[in-house]
């Protein structure tokens, strides 16, 4: 769920108070999100807790096919910035 939270934070420019927990060597080991920040996030994205659910097999198959196509035809891939400019 942390990767999903990171995407939400980056895409929506949410100010989310968080602390990175590190071990004695300074290696990041986890993230602490205060309850007030978490509650605010849940209010803005009520389905966020359901994001841990397993994808249905048909959706996994669809994603696998898309990834195979991208790997077989890398020349078709375009930067996201180009798409956003055309919209």
C-alpha positions as a Markdown table, in Angstrom:
| # | Residue | x | y | z |
|---|---|---|---|---|
| 1 | Unk | 0.0 | 0.0 | 0.0 |
| 2 | Unk | 3.0 | 2.3 | 0.6 |
| 3 | Unk | 3.7 | 2.5 | -3.2 |
| 4 | Unk | 0.1 | 3.4 | -3.8 |
| 5 | Unk | 0.3 | 6.1 | -1.2 |
| 6 | Unk | 3.4 | 7.5 | -2.7 |
| 7 | Unk | 1.7 | 7.7 | -6.1 |
| 8 | Unk | -1.4 | 9.4 | -4.5 |
| 9 | Unk | 0.9 | 11.9 | -2.7 |
| 10 | Unk | 2.9 | 12.7 | -5.9 |
| 11 | Unk | 0.0 | 12.9 | -8.2 |
| 12 | Unk | -2.3 | 15.0 | -6.0 |
| 13 | Unk | 0.3 | 17.1 | -4.2 |
| 14 | Unk | -1.1 | 16.1 | -0.9 |
| 15 | Unk | 0.7 | 17.4 | 2.2 |
| 16 | Unk | 1.1 | 14.2 | 4.2 |
| 17 | Unk | 3.0 | 14.4 | 7.4 |
| 18 | Unk | 5.1 | 11.3 | 7.7 |
| 19 | Unk | 8.2 | 10.0 | 9.4 |
| 20 | Unk | 10.6 | 7.5 | 7.9 |
| 21 | Unk | 11.8 | 5.0 | 10.5 |
| 22 | Unk | 15.4 | 4.0 | 10.1 |
| 23 | Unk | 17.6 | 1.3 | 11.7 |
| 24 | Unk | 20.9 | 1.9 | 13.4 |
| 25 | Unk | 22.7 | 2.1 | 10.1 |
| 26 | Unk | 20.3 | 4.7 | 8.8 |
| 27 | Unk | 18.6 | 2.3 | 6.4 |
| 28 | Unk | 14.9 | 3.2 | 5.9 |
| 29 | Unk | 12.8 | 0.4 | 7.5 |
| 30 | Unk | 9.3 | 1.8 | 7.5 |
| 31 | Unk | 7.0 | 4.8 | 7.5 |
| 32 | Unk | 4.9 | 6.3 | 10.3 |
| 33 | Unk | 1.8 | 8.3 | 9.4 |
| 34 | Unk | 0.1 | 10.1 | 12.3 |
| 35 | Unk | -3.6 | 9.3 | 12.7 |
| 36 | Unk | -4.7 | 12.9 | 11.8 |
| 37 | Unk | -2.9 | 12.7 | 8.5 |
| 38 | Unk | -4.2 | 9.1 | 7.9 |
| 39 | Unk | -7.8 | 10.2 | 8.6 |
| 40 | Unk | -7.5 | 13.1 | 6.3 |
| 41 | Unk | -6.2 | 10.8 | 3.5 |
| 42 | Unk | -9.0 | 8.4 | 4.1 |
| 43 | Unk | -11.5 | 11.2 | 3.9 |
| 44 | Unk | -10.2 | 12.3 | 0.5 |
| 45 | Unk | -9.8 | 8.8 | -0.8 |
| 46 | Unk | -12.5 | 6.6 | 1.0 |
| 47 | Unk | -11.6 | 3.5 | -1.0 |
| 48 | Unk | -7.9 | 3.6 | -0.2 |
| 49 | Unk | -8.0 | 0.8 | 2.3 |
| 50 | Unk | -9.5 | -1.5 | -0.3 |
| 51 | Unk | -6.4 | -1.2 | -2.5 |
| 52 | Unk | -4.8 | -4.1 | -0.7 |
| 53 | Unk | -7.3 | -6.5 | -2.3 |
| 54 | Unk | -6.0 | -9.0 | -4.9 |
| 55 | Unk | -6.6 | -8.2 | -8.5 |
| 56 | Unk | -8.9 | -10.5 | -10.4 |
| 57 | Unk | -7.2 | -13.0 | -12.8 |
| 58 | Unk | -8.7 | -11.3 | -15.9 |
| 59 | Unk | -7.1 | -8.0 | -14.9 |
| 60 | Unk | -3.7 | -9.7 | -14.2 |
| 61 | Unk | -3.9 | -11.4 | -17.6 |
| 62 | Unk | -4.8 | -8.0 | -19.3 |
| 63 | Unk | -1.8 | -6.3 | -17.6 |
| 64 | Unk | 0.5 | -9.2 | -18.6 |
| 65 | Unk | -0.6 | -8.9 | -22.2 |
| 66 | Unk | 0.1 | -5.1 | -22.2 |
| 67 | Unk | 3.5 | -5.6 | -20.7 |
| 68 | Unk | 4.4 | -8.3 | -23.3 |
| 69 | Unk | 3.3 | -6.0 | -26.1 |
| 70 | Unk | 5.4 | -3.1 | -24.6 |
| 71 | Unk | 8.4 | -5.5 | -24.4 |
| 72 | Unk | 8.0 | -6.8 | -28.0 |
| 73 | Unk | 7.4 | -3.3 | -29.5 |
| 74 | Unk | 9.4 | -0.7 | -27.4 |
| 75 | Unk | 9.3 | 1.7 | -30.3 |
| 76 | Unk | 5.6 | 2.2 | -29.6 |
| 77 | Unk | 6.2 | 3.6 | -26.1 |
| 78 | Unk | 6.0 | 7.3 | -25.8 |
| 79 | Unk | 6.8 | 9.5 | -22.8 |
| 80 | Unk | 3.8 | 10.4 | -20.6 |
| 81 | Unk | 4.6 | 14.1 | -21.1 |
| 82 | Unk | 3.8 | 13.7 | -24.9 |
| 83 | Unk | 0.4 | 12.3 | -24.1 |
| 84 | Unk | -0.4 | 15.0 | -21.5 |
| 85 | Unk | 0.4 | 17.7 | -24.1 |
| 86 | Unk | -2.0 | 16.2 | -26.6 |
| 87 | Unk | -4.9 | 16.1 | -24.1 |
